[in-house]
Amino acid sequence: MSLEEFDAFTSLKALRDLKKQIESKAQVDQKSRAALQFIQKAQPLSQYDLRIQFQHWLAKLGDLSTKQIAYTNIFSLVQQNQSQPNLQLLITCLQTPINGKGSESIIKTINIIVGIYGDTITVTDIYKFIEIMLKYFNDSNNNVQMAISECWSNIYIKNISKKPVQQRVLLMYSTLSQLIGSGGSRQTQETATIVLSQLFETLTTAQDLAFIKDVVKDYLGIYLKQQIDHSGFYTIMFYIIKTLQIQSFTSQQIQVIDKTLQGINNQKLNYRTRVGALNLMKLIATQYQNSNFKIALGNLHEQVIVVLEDSTRDRVIAVQNAARTALKEWMRLKLSVDCELIPNPVSLDQSPGFLKKQSGSGGGQVYVNQKIQNQQQFKQDIKQALIEDQFENTVDYSNIVHEPNLNVWQKAMRLQQDGLLEDAVELLLHEGDDLYLIRFLMSYKNYSQLFDLLSNSLALRLIDTLILILESDFLNILCLDFIQQFIDCGLGDWFKDSEFTDYLEYNTEQNLPSTPLCKKVRDQLK
């Protein structure tokens, strides 16, 4: 799509006219769905007819134009034909792959069945559903991972939560923990970690203490021994500590804190993982403050402060923010609790890959040679910092890097290539990156065909977003700012005698004629 075509496409009048057409079409479609629902209120189907219709609509899930209506009809088929023999039939159909595609669709269909049948599903059938989901754990698609996480937690809520704790742990936890610690494919381990973190959030909300207490020892072993490379590990520990309190770990508290500090200092981890570790450290400090527990962290407490202060100068602003909030809680803790100097259960000098490394790679960038202040002077410094809020000003803003979510565009392109156009548009709208969205739209020469492929509700959301972008003059301001930077660098001549110059001159004259920047740009273009 050329700039002229995109300009015509994104005119407010054209967008508003298109919006009216889609709204009219939506009203017609709503009447058609109402008529279809009336027709579908019939007697339960025979197993033969149920199989034929269920497989028919499963195949339609791979087509964007029929995906939504397929989900609606699958829900109706399952709801109107509930019986144990029919459940076995549905499971059999799901166990047969559909041309090797539709991972997310299969998982969502299982979720629909679990939601309808609830606690009437036997443990044997639950295990069959789990076996089906396990086939897709090696899929790197974020939508598939999220669908598995939602379905796994929904199985717990709708069915497993009322069963004996041994069955709950065996079905919901043991399978995932074995995948994480088995040394299998990295993608399978990552998916298992994501699913398990969602499960622990559900367990915490449900206050299933028996479940968490039963598995905490096993997961603690995984946390302390496993090489952590995903934020899910810290999320799981976060919910365990939030439910059971850090004091319940007795002698293993030091190991947990030490391991978490290693993650914070590991520059090879992505920023989301390090933010997860920092949030965990904040929770630990908060719990110590709210308890009468006698903390005996020894010199590790000072090392925590040093590590968190170092993280406030990180190049990623999300890490800085998380570090500052965690640092604030640990500094308050230092004032409120007398940290006794007693022998630690673990010698810090022997902590693998932590204090001994000063290179900044492989797990550490701790200032070992920095002189640790004595307790009295240290507490005075902390008190002064809290009073003046000095730690809020320790950020080196000249070195900030706003780390973009570079995977968003790649994921959108992959979804588009896989035929999941609606999912790609949903992702871009959810991320709120206007440039990615516009870039995506310009990849379609025939934009009217794009809207025909989207559901009415999604098309309307997309149009409303485009209208907001146009009314904000976002693109024009961005282009003008871009030109100003070139002019300031003495590179204005690069724009002369080019089509881009004409386009920018049009913007300066027609859209933002009164600003000083426009006049500066226009003069330079002459």
C-alpha positions as CSV (number, residue, x, y, z in Angstrom):
1,M,0.0,0.0,0.0
2,S,1.5,3.4,-1.0
3,L,1.4,6.5,1.2
4,E,-1.4,7.9,-1.0
5,E,-3.5,4.8,-0.7
6,F,-2.9,4.7,3.1
7,D,-3.9,8.4,3.3
8,A,-7.1,7.7,1.5
9,F,-7.7,4.6,3.5
10,T,-7.3,6.4,6.8
11,S,-9.3,9.4,6.1
12,L,-11.8,10.0,8.9
13,K,-14.8,10.1,6.5
14,A,-13.8,6.7,4.9
15,L,-13.3,5.1,8.3
16,R,-16.6,6.3,9.7
17,D,-18.5,5.2,6.6
18,L,-16.9,1.8,6.9
19,K,-17.8,1.6,10.6
20,K,-21.5,2.3,9.7
21,Q,-21.4,-0.6,7.1
22,I,-19.9,-3.0,9.6
23,E,-22.5,-2.0,12.3
24,S,-25.3,-2.7,9.8
25,K,-23.8,-6.0,8.9
26,A,-23.5,-6.9,12.6
27,Q,-27.2,-6.3,13.1
28,V,-28.0,-8.7,10.3
29,D,-25.6,-11.3,11.6
30,Q,-27.2,-11.1,15.0
31,K,-30.6,-11.9,13.6
32,S,-29.1,-14.8,11.7
33,R,-27.5,-16.2,14.9
34,A,-30.8,-15.8,16.8
35,A,-32.6,-17.8,14.1
36,L,-29.8,-20.4,14.2
37,Q,-30.1,-20.8,17.9
38,F,-33.9,-21.3,17.6
39,I,-33.4,-24.0,15.1
40,Q,-30.8,-25.7,17.2
41,K,-33.2,-26.2,20.1
42,A,-33.9,-29.7,19.0
43,Q,-33.7,-33.2,20.4
44,P,-30.2,-34.7,21.3
45,L,-28.3,-36.1,18.4
46,S,-27.4,-39.7,17.8
47,Q,-23.7,-40.5,18.4
48,Y,-23.2,-40.8,14.6
49,D,-24.7,-37.3,13.9
50,L,-22.8,-35.9,16.9
51,R,-19.5,-37.2,15.6
52,I,-20.1,-35.8,12.1
53,Q,-21.1,-32.3,13.3
54,F,-18.4,-32.1,16.0
55,Q,-15.7,-33.0,13.5
56,H,-17.2,-30.7,11.0
57,W,-17.0,-27.7,13.3
58,L,-13.6,-28.7,14.6
59,A,-12.3,-28.4,11.1
60,K,-13.9,-25.0,10.7
61,L,-11.9,-23.6,13.7
62,G,-8.8,-23.3,11.4
63,D,-10.6,-20.8,9.1
64,L,-10.8,-17.2,10.4
65,S,-14.1,-16.6,8.6
66,T,-15.8,-19.5,10.4
67,K,-13.8,-19.6,13.7
68,Q,-16.3,-17.7,15.9
69,I,-19.4,-19.5,14.6
70,A,-17.6,-22.8,15.0
71,Y,-16.9,-22.2,18.7
72,T,-20.6,-21.2,19.2
73,N,-21.8,-24.4,17.5
74,I,-19.3,-26.6,19.4
75,F,-20.6,-25.2,22.7
76,S,-24.2,-25.8,21.6
77,L,-23.4,-29.4,20.5
78,V,-21.6,-30.2,23.8
79,Q,-24.3,-28.6,26.0
80,Q,-27.3,-30.2,24.3
81,N,-25.8,-33.7,24.1
82,Q,-24.4,-34.3,27.6
83,S,-23.9,-37.9,28.6
84,Q,-21.0,-40.1,29.5
85,P,-21.0,-42.0,26.2
86,N,-21.0,-38.7,24.3
87,L,-18.1,-37.4,26.4
88,Q,-16.1,-40.5,25.4
89,L,-17.0,-39.8,21.8
90,L,-15.8,-36.2,22.1
91,I,-12.5,-37.2,23.7
92,T,-11.9,-39.7,20.9
93,C,-12.4,-37.0,18.3
94,L,-10.0,-34.6,20.1
95,Q,-7.3,-37.3,20.2
96,T,-7.2,-37.3,16.4
97,P,-5.2,-34.3,15.1
98,I,-6.8,-32.1,12.5
99,N,-4.2,-32.0,9.7
100,G,-1.6,-31.2,12.2
101,K,-3.0,-27.7,12.9
102,G,-5.3,-26.0,15.4
103,S,-3.4,-26.5,18.6
104,E,-5.0,-23.5,20.3
105,S,-8.5,-24.5,19.0
106,I,-8.2,-28.0,20.4
107,I,-7.2,-26.7,23.8
108,K,-10.0,-24.2,23.9
109,T,-12.5,-26.9,22.9
110,I,-11.3,-29.0,25.8
111,N,-11.9,-26.0,28.0
112,I,-15.4,-25.7,26.7
113,I,-16.1,-29.4,27.5
114,V,-14.6,-29.2,31.0
115,G,-16.7,-26.0,31.7
116,I,-19.9,-27.8,30.7
117,Y,-19.3,-31.3,32.2
118,G,-17.6,-29.9,35.4
119,D,-17.1,-32.4,38.3
120,T,-19.0,-35.2,36.4
121,I,-15.8,-36.0,34.5
122,T,-14.0,-39.0,36.0
123,V,-10.3,-38.9,36.9
124,T,-9.6,-41.2,34.0
125,D,-11.1,-38.8,31.5
126,I,-9.4,-35.9,33.1
127,Y,-6.1,-37.7,32.6
128,K,-7.1,-38.2,28.9
129,F,-7.6,-34.5,28.5
130,I,-4.2,-33.9,30.1
131,E,-2.5,-36.3,27.7
132,I,-4.0,-34.4,24.8
133,M,-2.7,-31.1,26.1
134,L,0.7,-32.5,26.7
135,K,1.1,-33.1,23.0
136,Y,1.1,-29.3,22.5
137,F,3.6,-28.3,25.2
138,N,6.4,-28.1,22.6
139,D,4.5,-25.3,20.7
140,S,6.2,-21.9,21.2
141,N,3.0,-20.0,20.2
142,N,2.2,-17.7,23.1
143,N,-1.6,-18.1,22.4
144,V,-1.2,-21.9,22.7
145,Q,0.7,-21.5,26.0
146,M,-1.9,-19.2,27.4
147,A,-4.8,-21.5,26.3
148,I,-3.1,-24.5,28.0
149,S,-2.6,-22.4,31.2
150,E,-6.2,-21.3,31.3
151,C,-7.5,-24.8,30.5
152,W,-5.2,-26.4,33.2
153,S,-6.4,-24.1,35.9
154,N,-10.0,-24.5,34.7
155,I,-9.8,-28.2,35.2
156,Y,-8.6,-27.6,38.7
157,I,-11.5,-25.2,39.4
158,K,-14.3,-27.2,37.8
159,N,-13.3,-30.7,38.7
160,I,-10.1,-31.4,40.6
161,S,-10.5,-29.0,43.5
162,K,-13.0,-31.2,45.3
163,K,-11.0,-34.4,45.0
164,P,-8.5,-35.7,47.7
165,V,-5.2,-33.8,47.9
166,Q,-3.2,-36.8,46.6
167,Q,-5.2,-36.8,43.4
168,R,-5.0,-33.1,43.0
169,V,-1.2,-33.1,43.4
170,L,-0.7,-36.1,41.1
171,L,-2.8,-34.7,38.3
172,M,-2.2,-31.0,38.5
173,Y,1.4,-30.7,39.8
174,S,3.4,-33.8,39.4
175,T,3.1,-34.0,35.7
176,L,4.4,-30.4,35.3
177,S,7.2,-30.7,37.8
178,Q,8.5,-33.8,36.0
179,L,8.6,-31.9,32.7
180,I,10.4,-29.0,34.3
181,G,13.1,-31.2,35.9
182,S,13.3,-33.9,33.4
183,G,15.8,-32.3,31.1
184,G,13.5,-32.5,28.1
185,S,13.2,-29.9,25.4
186,R,13.6,-26.3,26.5
187,Q,10.3,-25.3,25.0
188,T,8.4,-28.0,26.9
189,Q,10.0,-26.9,30.1
190,E,9.1,-23.3,29.4
191,T,5.4,-24.1,28.8
192,A,5.3,-26.3,31.9
193,T,6.6,-23.4,33.9
194,I,4.1,-21.0,32.5
195,V,1.2,-23.4,33.2
196,L,2.4,-24.1,36.7
197,S,2.7,-20.4,37.6
198,Q,-0.9,-19.9,36.5
199,L,-1.9,-22.9,38.5
200,F,-0.3,-21.5,41.7
201,E,-2.0,-18.2,41.2
202,T,-5.3,-20.2,41.1
203,L,-4.3,-22.2,44.2
204,T,-3.5,-19.0,46.1
205,T,-6.8,-17.4,45.1
206,A,-8.6,-20.6,46.2
207,Q,-6.6,-20.8,49.4
208,D,-5.8,-24.4,48.8
209,L,-3.2,-24.7,51.6
210,A,-3.2,-28.5,51.7
211,F,-2.1,-28.6,48.1
212,I,0.6,-26.0,48.4
213,K,2.0,-27.5,51.6
214,D,2.1,-30.9,50.0
215,V,4.2,-29.7,47.0
216,V,6.3,-26.9,48.6
217,K,9.3,-29.2,49.5
218,D,9.5,-30.6,46.0
219,Y,9.3,-27.2,44.3
220,L,11.8,-25.7,46.7
221,G,14.2,-28.4,45.5
222,I,13.5,-27.4,41.9
223,Y,13.9,-23.7,42.6
224,L,17.3,-24.1,44.4
225,K,18.8,-26.6,41.9
226,Q,17.3,-25.7,38.5
227,Q,18.9,-23.1,36.3
228,I,16.3,-20.4,36.2
229,D,15.7,-18.8,32.8
230,H,12.0,-17.9,33.0
231,S,10.0,-15.5,35.1
232,G,7.6,-18.3,35.9
233,F,10.0,-19.8,38.4
234,Y,9.9,-16.6,40.5
235,T,6.1,-16.2,40.0
236,I,5.5,-19.7,41.5
237,M,7.8,-19.0,44.5
238,F,6.0,-15.6,44.9
239,Y,2.6,-17.3,45.3
240,I,4.1,-20.0,47.6
241,I,5.6,-17.4,49.9
242,K,2.5,-15.2,49.7
243,T,0.4,-18.1,51.0
244,L,2.8,-19.9,53.5
245,Q,5.0,-16.9,54.5
246,I,8.8,-16.9,54.2
247,Q,9.2,-17.8,57.9
248,S,7.8,-21.3,57.2
249,F,11.0,-22.1,55.3
250,T,13.1,-22.0,58.5
251,S,16.7,-22.7,57.6
252,Q,16.1,-22.5,53.8
253,Q,15.2,-18.8,53.9
254,I,18.9,-17.9,53.2
255,Q,19.1,-20.2,50.2
256,V,15.9,-18.8,48.7
257,I,17.1,-15.2,49.1
258,D,20.6,-16.1,47.8
259,K,19.2,-17.9,44.7
260,T,16.9,-15.0,44.0
261,L,19.8,-12.5,44.2
262,Q,21.7,-14.6,41.7
263,G,18.8,-14.1,39.2
264,I,18.8,-10.3,39.8
265,N,22.5,-10.1,39.0
266,N,22.4,-12.4,36.0
267,Q,22.5,-10.0,33.1
268,K,21.9,-12.8,30.6
269,L,18.3,-13.1,31.8
270,N,15.6,-11.1,30.1
271,Y,14.3,-8.1,32.0
272,R,10.9,-9.7,32.7
273,T,12.6,-12.6,34.6
274,R,14.7,-10.1,36.6
275,V,11.7,-8.1,37.4
276,G,10.0,-11.2,38.7
277,A,13.0,-11.8,41.0
278,L,12.9,-8.3,42.3
279,N,9.1,-8.5,43.0
280,L,9.8,-11.7,45.0
281,M,12.5,-9.8,47.1
282,K,10.0,-7.1,47.8
283,L,7.4,-9.6,49.1
284,I,10.0,-11.3,51.3
285,A,11.0,-7.9,52.9
286,T,7.3,-7.0,53.4
287,Q,6.6,-10.2,55.2
288,Y,9.6,-9.8,57.5
289,Q,8.4,-6.4,58.4
290,N,4.9,-7.6,59.3
291,S,6.1,-10.4,61.6
292,N,7.7,-10.9,65.0
293,F,10.1,-13.4,63.5
294,K,13.7,-12.9,64.6
295,I,15.6,-12.6,61.4
296,A,19.2,-13.8,61.3
297,L,20.4,-13.0,57.8
298,G,23.8,-11.8,58.9
299,N,25.9,-10.0,56.2
300,L,23.5,-11.2,53.5
301,H,21.2,-8.3,54.5
302,E,23.9,-5.8,53.5
303,Q,24.5,-7.7,50.3
304,V,20.8,-7.5,49.4
305,I,20.9,-3.7,49.8
306,V,24.0,-3.5,47.6
307,V,22.5,-5.7,44.8
308,L,19.2,-3.8,44.8
309,E,21.0,-0.4,44.7
310,D,23.0,-1.7,41.7
311,S,19.8,-2.7,40.0
312,T,18.3,0.8,40.3
313,R,20.9,1.8,37.8
314,D,20.0,-0.9,35.3
315,R,19.6,0.0,31.6
316,V,16.0,-1.2,31.5
317,I,13.5,1.2,33.2
318,A,11.2,-1.7,34.3
319,V,14.1,-3.2,36.2
320,Q,14.9,0.1,37.8
321,N,11.3,0.6,39.0
322,A,11.1,-2.9,40.5
323,A,14.5,-2.5,42.1
324,R,13.5,0.8,43.8
325,T,10.3,-0.6,45.3
326,A,12.2,-3.7,46.6
327,L,15.0,-1.5,47.9
328,K,12.6,0.7,49.8
329,E,11.1,-2.3,51.7
330,W,14.6,-3.8,52.6
331,M,15.7,-0.5,53.9
332,R,12.6,-0.1,56.0
333,L,13.2,-3.7,57.2
334,K,16.8,-2.7,58.3
335,L,15.3,-0.1,60.6
336,S,12.5,-2.1,62.0
337,V,14.3,-5.4,62.7
338,D,17.5,-6.2,64.5
339,C,19.4,-8.5,62.2
340,E,21.6,-10.6,64.4
341,L,25.1,-11.6,63.3
342,I,24.9,-15.4,63.7
343,P,26.4,-18.2,61.6
344,N,24.5,-18.6,58.4
345,P,23.2,-22.1,57.3
346,V,25.0,-21.5,54.0
347,S,28.4,-19.9,53.7
348,L,28.1,-17.0,51.3
349,D,31.7,-17.5,50.0
350,Q,30.6,-20.9,48.9
351,S,27.4,-19.8,47.1
352,P,28.0,-21.1,43.6
353,G,28.4,-18.4,40.9
354,F,27.5,-15.5,43.2
355,L,30.0,-13.6,45.3
356,K,33.1,-14.9,43.7
357,K,32.2,-13.6,40.3
358,Q,33.0,-10.0,39.4
359,S,33.0,-10.2,35.6
360,G,29.3,-9.4,35.2
361,S,28.6,-12.6,33.3
362,G,27.3,-16.0,34.2
363,G,25.6,-15.0,37.4
364,G,27.2,-12.1,39.2
365,Q,28.2,-8.5,39.3
366,V,28.5,-8.1,43.1
367,Y,31.0,-5.6,44.5
368,V,32.9,-8.0,46.8
369,N,35.7,-5.5,47.5
370,Q,33.3,-2.8,48.6
371,K,33.7,-2.1,52.3
372,I,30.7,-3.1,54.3
373,Q,29.8,-0.4,56.8
374,N,29.3,-1.3,60.4
375,Q,25.8,-1.9,61.7
376,Q,25.3,1.4,63.5
377,Q,26.6,3.6,60.6
378,F,24.7,1.5,58.1
379,K,21.4,2.0,60.0
380,Q,21.9,5.8,60.2
381,D,22.5,6.0,56.4
382,I,19.4,4.0,55.7
383,K,17.3,6.2,58.0
384,Q,18.6,9.3,56.3
385,A,17.8,7.8,52.9
386,L,14.3,6.9,53.9
387,I,13.7,10.4,55.3
388,E,15.0,12.1,52.1
389,D,13.9,9.4,49.7
390,Q,17.3,9.5,48.2
391,F,17.1,6.0,46.7
392,E,14.4,7.4,44.4
393,N,17.0,9.6,42.8
394,T,19.7,7.0,42.3
395,V,18.7,6.4,38.7
396,D,21.1,7.3,36.0
397,Y,18.6,8.7,33.5
398,S,21.3,9.2,30.9
399,N,21.6,5.4,30.6
400,I,18.0,4.4,30.4
401,V,16.9,2.0,27.7
402,H,13.2,1.5,27.2
403,E,13.3,-2.1,26.2
404,P,10.7,-2.6,23.5
405,N,8.7,-5.9,23.2
406,L,10.5,-6.9,20.1
407,N,8.6,-10.2,20.0
408,V,5.3,-8.5,19.4
409,W,5.9,-7.9,15.7
410,Q,7.4,-11.3,15.2
411,K,4.5,-13.0,16.9
412,A,2.0,-10.9,14.9
413,M,3.7,-11.9,11.6
414,R,3.8,-15.6,12.7
415,L,0.1,-15.5,13.5
416,Q,-0.7,-13.9,10.2
417,Q,1.4,-16.5,8.3
418,D,-0.4,-19.3,10.3
419,G,-3.8,-17.9,9.1
420,L,-4.6,-16.5,12.5
421,L,-5.3,-13.0,11.3
422,E,-7.7,-12.1,14.1
423,D,-5.2,-13.2,16.8
424,A,-2.6,-11.1,15.1
425,V,-4.8,-8.0,15.1
426,E,-5.9,-8.7,18.8
427,L,-2.2,-8.9,19.8
428,L,-1.4,-5.5,18.1
429,L,-4.4,-3.8,19.6
430,H,-3.6,-5.2,23.1
431,E,0.0,-4.0,23.0
432,G,-1.1,-0.5,22.0
433,D,1.8,0.2,19.6
434,D,0.4,2.4,16.9
435,L,3.4,2.1,14.6
436,Y,3.2,-1.7,14.6
437,L,-0.5,-1.5,13.9
438,I,-0.1,0.9,11.0
439,R,2.8,-1.1,9.6
440,F,0.6,-4.2,9.7
441,L,-2.3,-2.5,7.9
442,M,0.0,-1.2,5.2
443,S,1.0,-4.8,4.4
444,Y,-2.5,-5.2,2.9
445,K,-2.9,-3.7,-0.5
446,N,-6.7,-4.3,-0.5
447,Y,-7.6,-3.1,3.0
448,S,-11.4,-3.7,2.5
449,Q,-10.5,-7.4,2.2
450,L,-8.8,-7.2,5.6
451,F,-11.9,-6.0,7.3
452,D,-14.0,-8.7,5.6
453,L,-11.8,-11.3,7.3
454,L,-12.3,-9.9,10.8
455,S,-15.3,-10.4,13.0
456,N,-17.6,-7.4,13.3
457,S,-16.6,-6.6,16.9
458,L,-12.9,-6.7,16.1
459,A,-13.2,-4.7,12.9
460,L,-15.1,-2.0,14.8
461,R,-12.4,-1.9,17.5
462,L,-9.7,-1.6,14.8
463,I,-11.6,1.3,13.1
464,D,-12.1,3.1,16.4
465,T,-8.4,2.8,17.2
466,L,-7.5,4.2,13.7
467,I,-9.9,7.1,14.2
468,L,-8.3,7.9,17.6
469,I,-4.8,7.8,15.9
470,L,-5.9,10.2,13.2
471,E,-7.6,12.6,15.5
472,S,-4.5,12.8,17.7
473,D,-2.2,13.8,14.7
474,F,0.2,11.2,16.0
475,L,1.7,10.3,12.6
476,N,2.1,13.9,11.6
477,I,3.8,14.9,14.8
478,L,6.1,11.9,14.6
479,C,7.1,12.7,11.0
480,L,7.8,16.3,11.9
481,D,9.8,15.4,14.9
482,F,11.8,13.0,12.7
483,I,12.5,15.8,10.2
484,Q,13.5,18.2,13.0
485,Q,16.1,15.7,14.2
486,F,17.6,15.5,10.7
487,I,17.6,19.3,10.4
488,D,19.3,19.7,13.8
489,C,22.0,17.2,12.6
490,G,22.5,19.2,9.4
491,L,21.1,16.4,7.2
492,G,18.1,18.3,5.8
493,D,19.4,18.1,2.3
494,W,18.8,14.4,2.3
495,F,15.0,15.1,1.9
496,K,15.2,17.2,-1.2
497,D,13.9,16.0,-4.5
498,S,12.2,13.0,-3.1
499,E,8.6,11.8,-2.8
500,F,8.9,11.7,1.0
501,T,9.6,15.4,1.0
502,D,6.4,16.1,-0.8
503,Y,4.5,14.0,1.6
504,L,6.0,15.7,4.6
505,E,5.4,19.1,3.1
506,Y,1.8,18.2,2.6
507,N,1.5,17.3,6.3
508,T,3.1,20.5,7.4
509,E,0.9,22.7,5.3
510,Q,-2.4,20.8,5.7
511,N,-2.4,19.3,9.1
512,L,-0.2,21.2,11.5
513,P,0.3,24.6,9.9
514,S,0.6,26.8,13.0
515,T,3.4,25.2,15.0
516,P,6.9,26.6,15.0
517,L,8.3,23.2,14.1
518,C,6.2,23.2,10.9
519,K,7.5,26.6,9.9
520,K,11.0,25.4,10.6
521,V,10.5,22.3,8.5
522,R,8.8,24.1,5.7
523,D,11.6,26.7,5.4
524,Q,14.2,23.9,5.3
525,L,12.3,22.1,2.6
526,K,12.2,25.2,0.3
